[in-house]
Amino acid sequence: MAAGAKSFLADAGYGEQELDANSALMELDKGLRSGKLGEQCEAVVRFPRLFQKYPFPILINSAFLKLADVFRVGNNFLRLCVLKVTQQSEKHLEKILNVDEFVKRVFSVIHSNDPVARAITLRMLGSMASIIPERKNAHHSIRQSLDSHDNVEVEAAIFAAANFSAQSKDFAVGICNKISEMIQGLATPVDLKLKLIPILQHMHHDASLASSSRHLLQQLVTSYPSTKMVIVTLHTFTLLAASSLVDIPKQIQLLLQYLKNDPRKAVKRLAIQDLKLLANKTPHTWSRENIQALCESALHTPYDSLKMGMLSVLSTLSGTIAIKQYFSSAPGTAATTARSFDLVKLAQECCYHTNRGIAAHGVRILTNISASCQEKDLLPLEQDAVFGLEALLVLCSQDDSPGAQATLKITLTCMVKLVKCRPHLSQSVVESLLTQLHSAQDNARILMCHCLAAIAMQLPVLADGILGDLMDLYKLIGQSATDKKQELLVSLATVIFVSSQKALSTEVKTVIKQQLENASNGWTAYRIARQASRMGNHDMARELYQSLLTQVASEHFYFWLNSLKEFSHAEQCLTGLQEDNYSSALSCIAEALKSYHKGIASLTAASTPLNPLSFQCGFVKLRIDLLQAFSQLICTCNSLKTSPPPAIATTIAMTSGNDLQRCGRISNQARMKHSMEEFRNLATRYGDLYQSSFDADSATLRNVELQQQSCLLISHAIEALILDPESASFQEYSSNGTAHVESEYERRMMSVFNHVLEEVESLNRKYAPVSYLASNTCLCNAVIALLKVPLSFQRYFFQKLQSTSIKLALSPSPRNPAEPIAVQNNQQLALKVEGVVQHGSKPGLFRKIQSVCLNVSSVLQSKSGQDYKIPIDNMTNEMEQRVEPHNDYFSTQFLLNFVILGTHNITVESSVIDSNGIVWKTGPKTTIFVKSLEDPYSQQVRLQQQQGQPPSQQQQQRTAYSRF
């Protein structure tokens, strides 16, 4: 175990050696043993950093046992420090191996005569409730301390009781009556009752317990009508209902009742807050009557703050299934009834309210109704939503305050959503944005540019005629060099790139470069170049990367920029392709490959151990192989033209039953078959790249998927036109026209896919069998059409927003990685696999890990001794287990057989499964060696048999019992 932990520490990936973890722990231990209180406290508070850096069970176990010793013998201040460390490191508590010893050392302080020491111990026990939920001595101490006369100890007991109630059903059942007696007892002070009531939110372990707690809360709400008591009781009521689920409709009615009838604003605010919680958690439990009651309250309240809160709840509900229930169960279907709904009336009334927050919620409700409800009687609301959004846009774009910016973000988000669901509204929305762009504040302009780019990525609404206005604005902005202006330059350049569906004109490029030279820094230029690469404007990107090469201080950055410049130049070479000009196409591809090879050399030089650029290298290598495959296919088609098949090739093919004979010569047949297999192999490799990119954003994954589909399309076309026309199926490759297109690149690629499929299908139907000339022309034109779409280098190529990695530790583990572990062949090896999931700054941004799949396999590397006839099942080990990480830690075990003597190679590979059930091959892959040795007794018997000596009586008896 210790050896496994050491190798784990060595492979932690932090650039530290395994000695550093042990030396760090020893350094902290030295501080704990110091005679100075300050040094002891400093050592204690440094433990969370140690846990974060080395989150491994053996180290955490040792550290917590040392902290428990400090807690046992130290003063109250040290105990308080240990308590804070424990609370900060709650996710690591389950890695404590000696839980009994840890609890024993902490629990000994509960018998102290000092009530403060007992209080700290109770809080410590409460913080450890997740690992000791059923410890009866802890339960008893908490119950006993609730009767203490010391307020500090009672408050600590309440904290511990709440934590244990959340973890333990037995404790919750046992303490419920005690809590209710204290709450209802006249001797209990009101402030103590206010602290006791929240414990009841955890009484949801079974229906009867939840029902009795709810009955008690109902009594409290009526018996104690003071504001504080009603607020605490109602909130506990809501949390209990949200956990037990069965009483949510009743709770919604109760909160609405208080919202309507209670005159106190504090109670109304609490009711709104809890209604928002329930709207987020269980929108499907809201009936039409509930929404109607909330609308009536919002219509009649004179207070803007309360109206905004109610509208916030309604805007949350309007984006869920609840809104459809509201309209579907309403009487009347005539077109005139749409505006008669109270919800619609409220939203229309609020759209032009003087309070920006109320107006924002109003337009959000109208937008959600227009987007989710397709009924004809609700269609007039689209224009209401557009007018409301335009009014808010004008209002907020002139104001630079944080509140106005927050409202503007809501407005622009609603615009993007409305245009996505109602494309016919896009033109008016875009025109209003462009009109307002000239007079808006800089902060607002940045947000509006993001909105324009988001709309234009989905729909081609920015015509070339708009480019002049954008360029005038770009010239105007470029006269200043403030940070906001720099951000605005990038945002506006993105809109210009999106609006330019074709290559940028020389004039536009000159203006952009001139403004960058005048008022921008290198980082702004790089960001604009990055956006140009994403939008397929490779000519502009190449020039910007070239200008930045001499402005970086690191050689890794230089090589990175140089590789980007070469990739942009390579893609720029492909823009000159023309249909039916195949010799020119071959020279363009050759030029592009030349630049790509230069670029991949620079990219490899730019990689570092901490940043290996594995996705970038994989993506570029696949692009190189794809271009080579395209070039080879055009060459093969050209060779078919120079040496066409004989006139009787079709007859020969039908007679022999071999369709490949239609291609003519054997070499042509082999080339076509090889080309088809090469494209299928490339599609498989693109699939592997997709599966290994767990942290990529959806646009990047879609880009990889499109590359894979282009490979499958060409392989299918080769099969359908030349190799096997009869068995080729078109349904399998038919594109889904109803799928929503997210970018201009995807739109153009899908258009090419559909065109090629139609061509291939029409050729097969009209001219069966297809002539070699027509099939060659179709294939070459398909290749050129695919290459003419400028490649988009998506975000993940430049920027990793989510970072997830897994570190594995195997136990037993050798001290030297090249040294094998010795195992006797009549025993099984228990291989323990532990792992830690490590995240970046934004865990779970795109997808979350649901479980980790561990695959263990062993291969015999070298055999020693005689060959025996052993069943094939005993030759290898193939096992797979799925484990769910808890607090980013997982552990499992495998039993492996090594019957054959010799050296075996064990490989442990991990992959992750996300919340949608998709498997991602993230790695890592860890290898250890095992040497299977013959057990001593069998070896002795074998040697005696070789020497011709019969085994002794004692050895015969041992043989009879050895299997037991």
N, C-alpha and C positions, 0 to 999 in steps of 0.2 A: 504493500500500500504506500509506504513511504517513498519507495523508488518510483512508483507511478506518479506520485505528486511532484517529485523532483523533476521528472521529464516534462510534466505538465507545466511547471513553472518555467522551465527552460524554453518551452515552445509558446509562451504566452503572447508573443508578437509585440511586446512593448519595447524591444531593444534592450531588455535586461537579462542578465544571467540568473540561473536558478539560485545562486548563492545570495543574490540581492534580496530575495524574499525572506530567506532565513536570517540574513544579517539585519534586515529591517525589523523583523520580529524580535531579534536579540537586542537591538538598540532600544526598542520600546520597552522590552522587559527590564533592561538596565534602568530606564527612567522610572518604571513602576517600583523598583526596589530602592530608589533614592530616598534619602532621609528628608529631602526638602519637598514640601507640599506642592510648590509651584511646578517643580520638575515632574512630579507624579501626575498632576493634572494635565500638564502639557503632553505627557506620554499617552494618557487616556484619550484625549480628544483627537489624537492623530490616528487612532485605530480605524475610523471609517475610511480614511484615505487608503490605508493598507488593504482593507476588504475590497475596495473598489479596484485596486490595482491587481490584487491576487485573489480572485473570488473562488478559491479552491477549498474543499471541505477540510482537509487535514490542517491547513494553516488556520482557517477560521475556527475550528474546534480548539486548537491550542490557544489562540488569542482569547476566545471567550472564557476558557477556563482560567486564564490569567486574570481577566477582568473580574470574574466571579470571586477570585481570591482577594482582589483589591476591595470589592464590594463587602466581603465578609469581615475584613480586618480594618478597613479604612474608616475615616470620619464621614459625616453626613455630606460634606461638600464633594468628597471623592465619589460617594455613592450616587450623588446627583449627576456627576459627570458620566459615570458608568451607565446610569439610566438613560441619559441623553444619547450616548453612543448606541445603546441597544435599540432605542426608538428610531434612530437614523439608519440603523443597519437591519431593519426588520426583515428585509427580503433574504438576508443571509442566515437567519436563525435556524431554518430547517437543515442547514448543512452541519449543525453541531452534532457530532457523533456520540459524545458521552452526555446525553441530555440529563440522565439521572444525577450524575456528578455535578453538573452545572446547576441544576435546580437545588440540589442538596446544600451547596455552598451559599446560594442566594437566600434560600428559605431559612437558614439558621438565624438570620437577622430579625425574623418576624417575632422572635421571643424576647427581643430587646425591651428594656424598660423605657426607652426613649420613644415617644409617640411619633416624632419626625422620622426616625430610622424605620419604624414600622410602616409609616406612610410611604416612604420611598420604596420599601420592599414590596408593598402592595402594588404600587405603580409599575415596578419592575415585573412582578408576576403578571399584571394585566398586559404589559407589552409583550410578554412571552406566551400569551394565551394560544397563539396559533400552533405552538409545538407541545403545549401541555394542557389541552382543553379538558381532559377528564381527571386531572389530579385532585383527589378528594381532599387532601390536606390544604391545598390552595383554596378550594371551594369553602371549606370550613373556616379558614382564616378570614376570608372576605365577608362571610356571613357574620362572623363574630365582630369584625371591625365596624360593621354598619351600626352596631349598638354602642360604639365608643363615645366617650364624652369629649373627645378632642376633635375639633372641626377639621383640622388638617388630615387626620387619619380617616375620618368619615368621607371626606371628599376623595381621598385616594381609593377608599373601598368602593365608592360609586364608580370611579373610573375603571377599576379592575372588574367590577360586576358587569359593566356595559361590554367590555371586551370579551369576558368569558361567556356572556349571554349570546353574543354573536357567533361564538365558536362551538358551544356545547349545548345540546338539547337538554341533557340531564340538569345542568346548572340552571338553565333558563326556567325549566319546570319547577325546580326546587326554590328558586329565588323569587318567583313571580308573586307568590302570596305574601312573602316578607316585604317586598317593595310596595305592594298595594296597601298593606297594613300601615307602613310608614307614611305613605302619601295621604291616607285617610285619617291617620292619627292626629288628634288635636295637639299633641305635644311636639310634633315635628314643625320646625319653623318654615315659613313660606319659602324663603330662599333655598332651603334644603329640598323642599318639594319640587321646586323648579329644576333642580339638578337631578332628582330621582326620576321624574317623568320620562326624559329621553331614553332611559333604559328600556322602556316598554316597546320601543321601535324594533328591538331584536327578538321579540316574542312571536316569531313567525315560523317556528320549526314544525308545528302541526296545526290543524284547523281548530282544535278545541282551545289550545293555548292562545292562538291569535284572536279567537272569538271572545275569550274571557278578558284579554287585554283591551280589546276594542270596547267591550261593555264598561270596563273601568274608566277608560278615557271619555266615553260618552257621559258617564256620571260626573266626571271632573269638569267637563266643559259647561255643564249646567249648574254644578254646585259652586264653582269658583269663577264668577264672571269678570274678574279683574283682567285688565288688558294683558299684563305679562303672562298670567296663567292661561288665558285663552290662546295667546300666540304660541306658547310652548306646547300646549296640549294639541292644538290643531296641527302643528307641524309634525309632532310625533305620530299623530293619527295618520297623516299623509304618508310618512315614511313606512309605517307599519303596513298600510294598504298596498303601497308600491312593492313591498317585499312579499306579502302573502298573496297578492294578485286578485283574490276572489272578491274583495270589498271595494275595488276601485270605482265602479259606478256609484255606489253609495257615497263614497268619499267626495266624488265630483259634485254630487247633489248637495252635500253638506257644505262644501266650500262655496258653491254658488249661492247657497242660502245666506251664509254669513256675508258674502260680498254684496248681496242685495239689501239685507235687512240691518246689518250691524252698522251703526253710524260712525264708529271709530275708524279713522284713516289707517292707523297702524294695523288693525285687524284686516281691513280691506287689502292693504299691501301684502300682508302675509298670505291671504287667500289667493291673490293673483300669483304670487311667487310659487305657491304649491300647485296651482292649476297649470302653470307653465311646466313644472316638473312632470306632472302627469300627462300633459300634452306631448312632451318629448318622449316619455317612456312608453305610454300605451294610448296612442291616438285612436286606435280602433275601438276603444271602449266608450268613446264619446258619442252620444246619441244626438239626433237633430234637436231634441228639446234642450239638451245641455248647451249646444252652440247658440240656439235661439235665445236662451236666458242670458248668456254672456253678451250677445249683441244688444239686447234690451238694456242691460246694465250700462254698457258702453255708450249707448245713445243718450241715456238720461243723466249720466254723471256730469256735474259741472266742473270737475277737477281734471286739468290736463294731465297731471302725473298719473292718476288712476286710469284715465282713458288710454294713455300710452301703454300702461301695463296690460290692460285688457286686449288692446290691439296686438300687442306682442304675442299673447296667447293665441289669438285668432290667426295671426300670420303664420305661426308655427303649425297650427292645425290645417291651414289652407294648403300647405305643401304636402299633406298626407292623405290617406284614404278617407279620413273623416269628412273632407270637403265633398267627396262624391256621395257619401251617405246623406249629407245635408241637402244636396240638390235632388238626388234620386228619390228620396222619400217625401219630397214636398209635393203638394197637390198642384195641378195645373200644368199644362205643357205648352201653352200658347207663347208666341214670341214676346208678347207684351209683359209676361210675368217675370222675365229675367230681372228687371230693375226693381221689382216689387219685394224682393227678398230683403230682409232686414240687414243681412250681412253685406249685400251689394250696396244698399242705401248707406250703411255706415262707412264702407270703403270709399264710396264716391264723395261723401260729405267730408271725409278726412283727407282726401287727395290734395286739396288746396288749403289745408289748415295752416295757420300762421306758425305753429310749432313744427319744425322740420322733422322731428322724430315721429310725430303722429302722421304726418304726410307720407313719410317713408313706409311706415307699416301699412297705410292705406293702399299705396301703389303696389306694394308686395302682395297684398291680398288679391287685388284685381289681376295682377300678373299670374299668380298661382291658379286662380279660377280660370283665366283664359287658357293657360297652358295645359291644365289637367282635365277640364270639362269640355267635351267636344259637342255638346248639344247645341242645336241651331239657335235656341232662344237665348243662349249665353254669348253668341258671337258679337253682338253690339258692344259687349264689354271690352273687346280688344281695343277699339278706338279710345274708350275712356282710359284704359291703361296707358296707351301711348301718349295721350294728352297730359295725363298726370305725371308720367316720367319726364316728358319734355319740360313741364313747368318746374319740376324739382331740379332738373339739370341746369336750367337757367339760373335758378335761385342759388344753388350750391356752388356752381363753378366760379361765381364772383367772390365767394367768401373763402378766406384762407384759414379759418378756425378749425380746430380738431373735430368739433361736432359736425361742421359742414362737410368735412372730408369723409367722416364715417357715413353720413347720409348719402353722399355722392357714391361711395362704394356700393351701398345697397341699391341705389338707383341704377348704376351701370350693370350690376349683377342681374337685376331684373330685366334690363334691356337685352342682355345676351341670352337669357333664358327664354324671353318672349320671342326673339328672332329665331331661335333654334326650333321652337315649337310652331311658330307661325311665320314661315319664310316670306310670305307676301307683305309682311310689315317691315321688312329689312330696309327697303329704300328710304322710307320716311324717317326711320330711326337713325340711319347713317347720315342723312342730310342734316338732321338736327344736331348731331354730334359734330360734323364738320363745320357747320355754321357757328357753333358755340366755341369751337376750338381757338378761334382767333382772339376772342375777348376774355378767355378764361384765365385764372391764376395758374402759375406754373405747376403747383401741386395737383390741381384739377386737370391740367393738360396731360400730365403723365398718366393719370388714371384713365382719362378719356382715350388716349392713344392705345393703352392696353385693351380697352373695350373694343375699339375699332379693329385692332389686330385679331382679337378673339372672334368677332363677327365675321371678318373677312376670311379667316381660316376655314370657317364652316361653309360660307356662301360667297361666291365671287361677286360681291356687291360694289367693290371699289374699282370703278372704271378708270381708264387711262386719262380721261378728261380731268379727274380730280387731282392728278399728279402735280399740275401747275400750282394749285393752291397750297399743296403740301410743301412744295419746294420753296415757295415764297415764305412760308412760315419757318421753314428750316433755316433760310438765310437770316431771318429776323432773330431767331433764337441764338444762332451761333455767335452773336456779338458779345455774349457774356460767358464767363468761365466759372460760375458758381456751381456747387454740387447739384442743385436742382436742375440747372441748365444742362449739366452733363447727363443726368438721368433722362431728361426730356429729349436730348439728342438721340439717345439709344432708342427710346420709345417711338419717336417719330420716324427714325430710320427703319424700324421694324415695320411700321405701317406702310412706308414707301416700298419696301421689299415685297410685302404681301400684295400691294396694289399693282405692282409691276409683274404681270403674269409672264411676260417674256423677259428677255435680257434687258438690263438697264441701259438706257441711252448714255452716250458719252457725256452729254450735258449734265445729266443727273449725277453721274459718277464724279464729274469735276466739282460740282457744287458740294457734294458730301465730303470729298477729300479736302477741299478748300476750307470748309468750316472746321473739320477735324484738325487741320494744321493751325488754324487761327486760335481756337478756344478750347481744345480738348486735351486731355492727358492720354497716356498710352492705354490705360485700362478702358477708357471709353471707346477708343478705336478698336481694341480687342473685342469688346462686347458687341460692337456693331458688326465686326467681321464674323463673329460667331453667329449672329442672327442672319447674316447673308448666307453663310454655309447651311443654316437650317432651312432657309427659304429657297435654296437652289441657285442663288446669284453668285456663282463661283468666280466669275471674272472680278467682281468687286472685292470678294473675300481674298482672292490671291494678292491683289494689289495692297490691301490693308495689312495682310500678314507679312508681305515683303517689307513694308515700311516699318514694321515693328521689330524686325529681326535684330536691329542694332540697338534697341532700347531696353533690352533685358540684361540683368546682371548675372544670371545663372546659366550655365551651359545646358542644363536640363530644359530650362524654358526656351533657350535658343533652338534646341533640337525639336522641341514640341511645336514651336511656331513654324520651323522649317518644314516639318512633316505636314502640317496643315496647309502650308503654301503649296507643297507638291501635290497633295490630294486635290486641292482646288484647281490647280493647273491641269491635272489629269482629267478631272470632270469637265473642265472647260474645253479640252480637246474633243470631247464627245458631242459637244453642242453643234458641231459642223456636219454631222451625219445627214445624208440624204438618201431617200428611198431609191432603189434600183441602181445605186452607184456603189457596188460592192468593193471594188478595189480601193476607193477612197475610204470606205468604212474600215477596211483592214488596216490601212495606214494610220487612221485616227485611233483605232484600238491599240495599235502597237505603240504610238506616241503616249497614249494614256498609261499603258502598262509600264513604259519606261519611267514616267514620273511617279507612278505608284511604287515601283521598286525602290526608287530613291527615298520616297516618303516613309516606307516601312523600315528602311535602315535608320532614318532619323528618329522614327517613333520608338524603335527598340533602344536607341541611345538615350532617349528621354525618360525611359522607365527607370524606376528605383525600387529597391526591395520593399519600401513602405508603400509605394504607388506603382504597382507593376503594369498598369494600363492593359490588363488582360482583355477586357471587352474591346477596347480600341484596336488592339493587335488582331484579335480574332475576326472582328468585323472587316478590317482592311484586307486581311489575308483571304477571306472569303470573296471579297470584291475582286481581288486580283485573279483568283481561280475562276470566278464567274466570267470575267472579261476574256480570259484565255480560252474558256470553254466556248464562248460566243465566237471568238476568232476561229477556233478549230472547226466549228460548225459551218461557218461561212466558207472556209477553205474546202471542207468536204463537199458542200453543195456546188462549189466552183469546179471541183474535180469531176463531179457527176456530169457537168455540162461539157467538159473537155473529153470525157470518155463515157458517153451515154450508154445505157443498157441496150442490147440488141432489140429489134422489133418483136422478136418472139419471146422476150423475157417474161411477159405476163403468162403466155401459154406454158412456158417451162415451169413457172412458179405453180400454176394450177395442176400441172401433171405431177410434179414432184411433191406437192403438198407443202413446200417451203416458200413462204411469202418473201423471204429475204432474196430469193432469186430475182425478184422484180427490180432490185437495185443494180443488177448487172454483175460486175466482177465481184469476186470474193472479197477483195480489199475494200470496196465501197460498202458492201454489206457489213463487214466488221467495223468500219469506221462509224457508220450510222448507229449500229448497236452500241458501240463504245461511247458515242456521244450521248445517247439516251441514258445510259447507265451513269455517265459522269454528271449529268444534270440531276438525276435522282440522288446521287451521292451528295451533291452540293445542297440539295433540299434537306437531306438528313442532317448535314452539318449546320445549316441555318437553324434547324429545329433544336439541335444541341446547344447552339449559342443562345437561343431564346430561353431554353430551360435553365441555363446557368446564370441568367440575368435577373435574379430575384429582386434586386434593388432598382431596376430600371423603371422609368415612368411609362405610362401606357402608350404614349406616342412613339417612343423608341421601340417598344415591343411590337407595335403595329408595323413599324418600318421594317423590322427584321422579318416579320410575317409576310409582308409584301415581297421581299426579296425571295423568300422561300417559295411563295406562290408563282413567282416568275420562272423559277427553275422547273417547278412541276408543270407549268404551262408549256414550256418548250419541249420537255420530255414527252408530254402528252401529244403535242403536235407532231413530233417525229414518229411516234408510234402510230398515230391516226393516219398520217399521210403516206408513210413509207413502209414501216415495218409490219404493222398488223392492223390494217384499216377496219376489218370486220369486228374484232373484239374490243376495239377502243370505245369507251363509254364517255359521252359528253355530259351526262348528268352529274357525275362525280366532280367535274371541274367547273360547272356552271356557277357563276358568281351570284351572290345574294344581292340583288338590286335594292332590296328594302333596307339594307344596313345603312346606318347613319355614317356619312363620311366626315372625318374630323379635320382634314387638311387638304390643301390644294394638291400636294404631292400624291396623296392617296386617291384623290378624285381622278387625276390624270392617269395614274397606274391602273385603276379599275377600268377606265375608259379603254386603255390599250388591251387589257385582258379580254374585255367583252368583244372588242373588234377582232382580235386574233381568233378567239373561239368561234365567232360567227364566220370568219373566213374559212377556217379549217372545216367547220361543219358544212358550209355551203359547197366547198370543193368536193367533200366526200359524197354529198347527196347528188350533185349535178353531174360530176364526171367520174363516177366509179367505174373502173379503178382510176385513180388520179395519175395524170402523166407526171413523169419525173420533173419536167420543166416547171409545171405549175406548182408542184410541191416544193421544189427548191426556192422558187420566187417567194412563195408564202412564208417559208421558214426564215429566209434572209430578211424579208420585210418585217417579220415579227421581232427578230433580234434588233434591228435598227430602231423600230418603234419603241422598244423597251429602253434602249440606250439613249434615245432622244429626250426622255423624261429626266430632267436634272436630278441627280441623287440628293436626298436630304440627309444631312448629318444632324441627327436629333440630339436632344438635350443631354442624354446619358453619355454621349460621346465626349462632351465637354465638362459635364457637371454631375456629380453624384449627390442628390438631395437626401437619399436614404442610404444608410450603411448598416449592413447586418453581416456578422461573421460568427462562426462556431469554432470553439476550441475543444479538442477532445483530449482526454487522458485515459490511457489504458493501464490496467493493473491486473497481474504483475507486469512490470516493465523492467528491462535490463538497465544496468548503470551505463553501459556503452550501447548505443543504438545498433551497432553492427554485431553485437554479441547475442547469441540465441538463448532462449529460456529453456532449461532442461526439464523434460516431463517424461515420466515412465509410460510406456505404451499401454499398460493395463489400467491406467488412470485417466480421468477426464480433467481437462484444464478449465477452471472457472475464470473466464475473462470478464472483468468488470470494466464497463465503459462509462465514463463520466464526461459531462460536457457543460459548457457555459455558452450562452448566447450573448454576444456583445453587440451593442447598438451604437449608432452615431447620435447626433444631436436631435434628430427627428425620427424616433422609432415608430414603425408602423405607418409611415406617411402614405405609401402606395399599397402595401399588403402586409399582413401580420402572420407570424408563425403560429400555426395551430398545433402541429406536432412535428417531431423529428423522426425520420426513418433511418434506422441504422442497419446496414448490410455488412455481415461478416462472412468472409470466404477464406478458405485456406487452399494452398496449392503445394504439392510435394515438389521440392526443388532438387534434392539429391537423396538417393536411397542408399542406405547402408545395410550390410548383412545379406542373408539369403533371400531369394524371391519366394514368397509364399502365395498361395492362391487365396486372396482375400476378396470378399464381396466388394463390388464397386461402390456400395454405399459408404464403406469405411475409408475410401480413398480421399475424399474431399469433405469439407464442411461448408454448407451454404445455409445461412440463417438470416432472418430479417425480423426486426422488431420495431414497433412504433411506440414512441414515448412522448408524453406531453410535458413540455418544460413548465416548471412552476417557479416563479420568480427568476426566470432565465437560467434555471439549472435543471439538468436531467441526469438520470443514472439508471443503468440496467446491467444485466449479466447474461453471459452466454456460456453454455457447456460444450466444449469441443473435444472430439475424439481424435487421437493420433495413434492409430493401431500400427501403421507402417513405420518401421524404423527409418530415421533419416531427418533431414532438415525441411521444415515446412514454413512457408511464407504466409502469414496471416494479414489480411487487408481489411481494415474497417473503414467503410465509406458512409458518410452521412449525407442525407438530402432532406429538404424540409417540405412540409405540406402546409399550404396556406389555408385561410378560413373558407375558401371556396373549394377545397379538396384538390387543388392543382399541385402536382409534384414538381419541385424545382431542384435541379442537381447543383447545389451550391458547394458541395464538398464540406469539409476537407477529407482527404484520404490519408489514413495513417497505417503504417506497416511495421510489424514486428516479426522476428524469427523465432521459431520453436524447434528445439532438437528433441526428437522422440527417441528415448533410450530403452533398451530392453531391461525389464525389471530383474533384480539380482537373482531371485530364485529360479526363474525360467532360464536365465543364463547359466546358472550352476547345473541345472538338470540337463540342458543341452550339451554342456561340456562333458558331463559324465557319460551321456549317451554316445558322444563322439569317441570317448576313450574306452567304450565297451563295458563300463561299470554299471550294475543295476542300482537304482536308487535305494537308499536305506529305508528301514521301516518307518523311522521318524519322518523322513521326507515324503513317504507314501501317505502318512496321516496328514501331513501338511497340505499335500495335493488335494486330499478330499475336502479339507476345510478352507482351502485358500480362497475359494470363490465367495465365502461369507465374510 
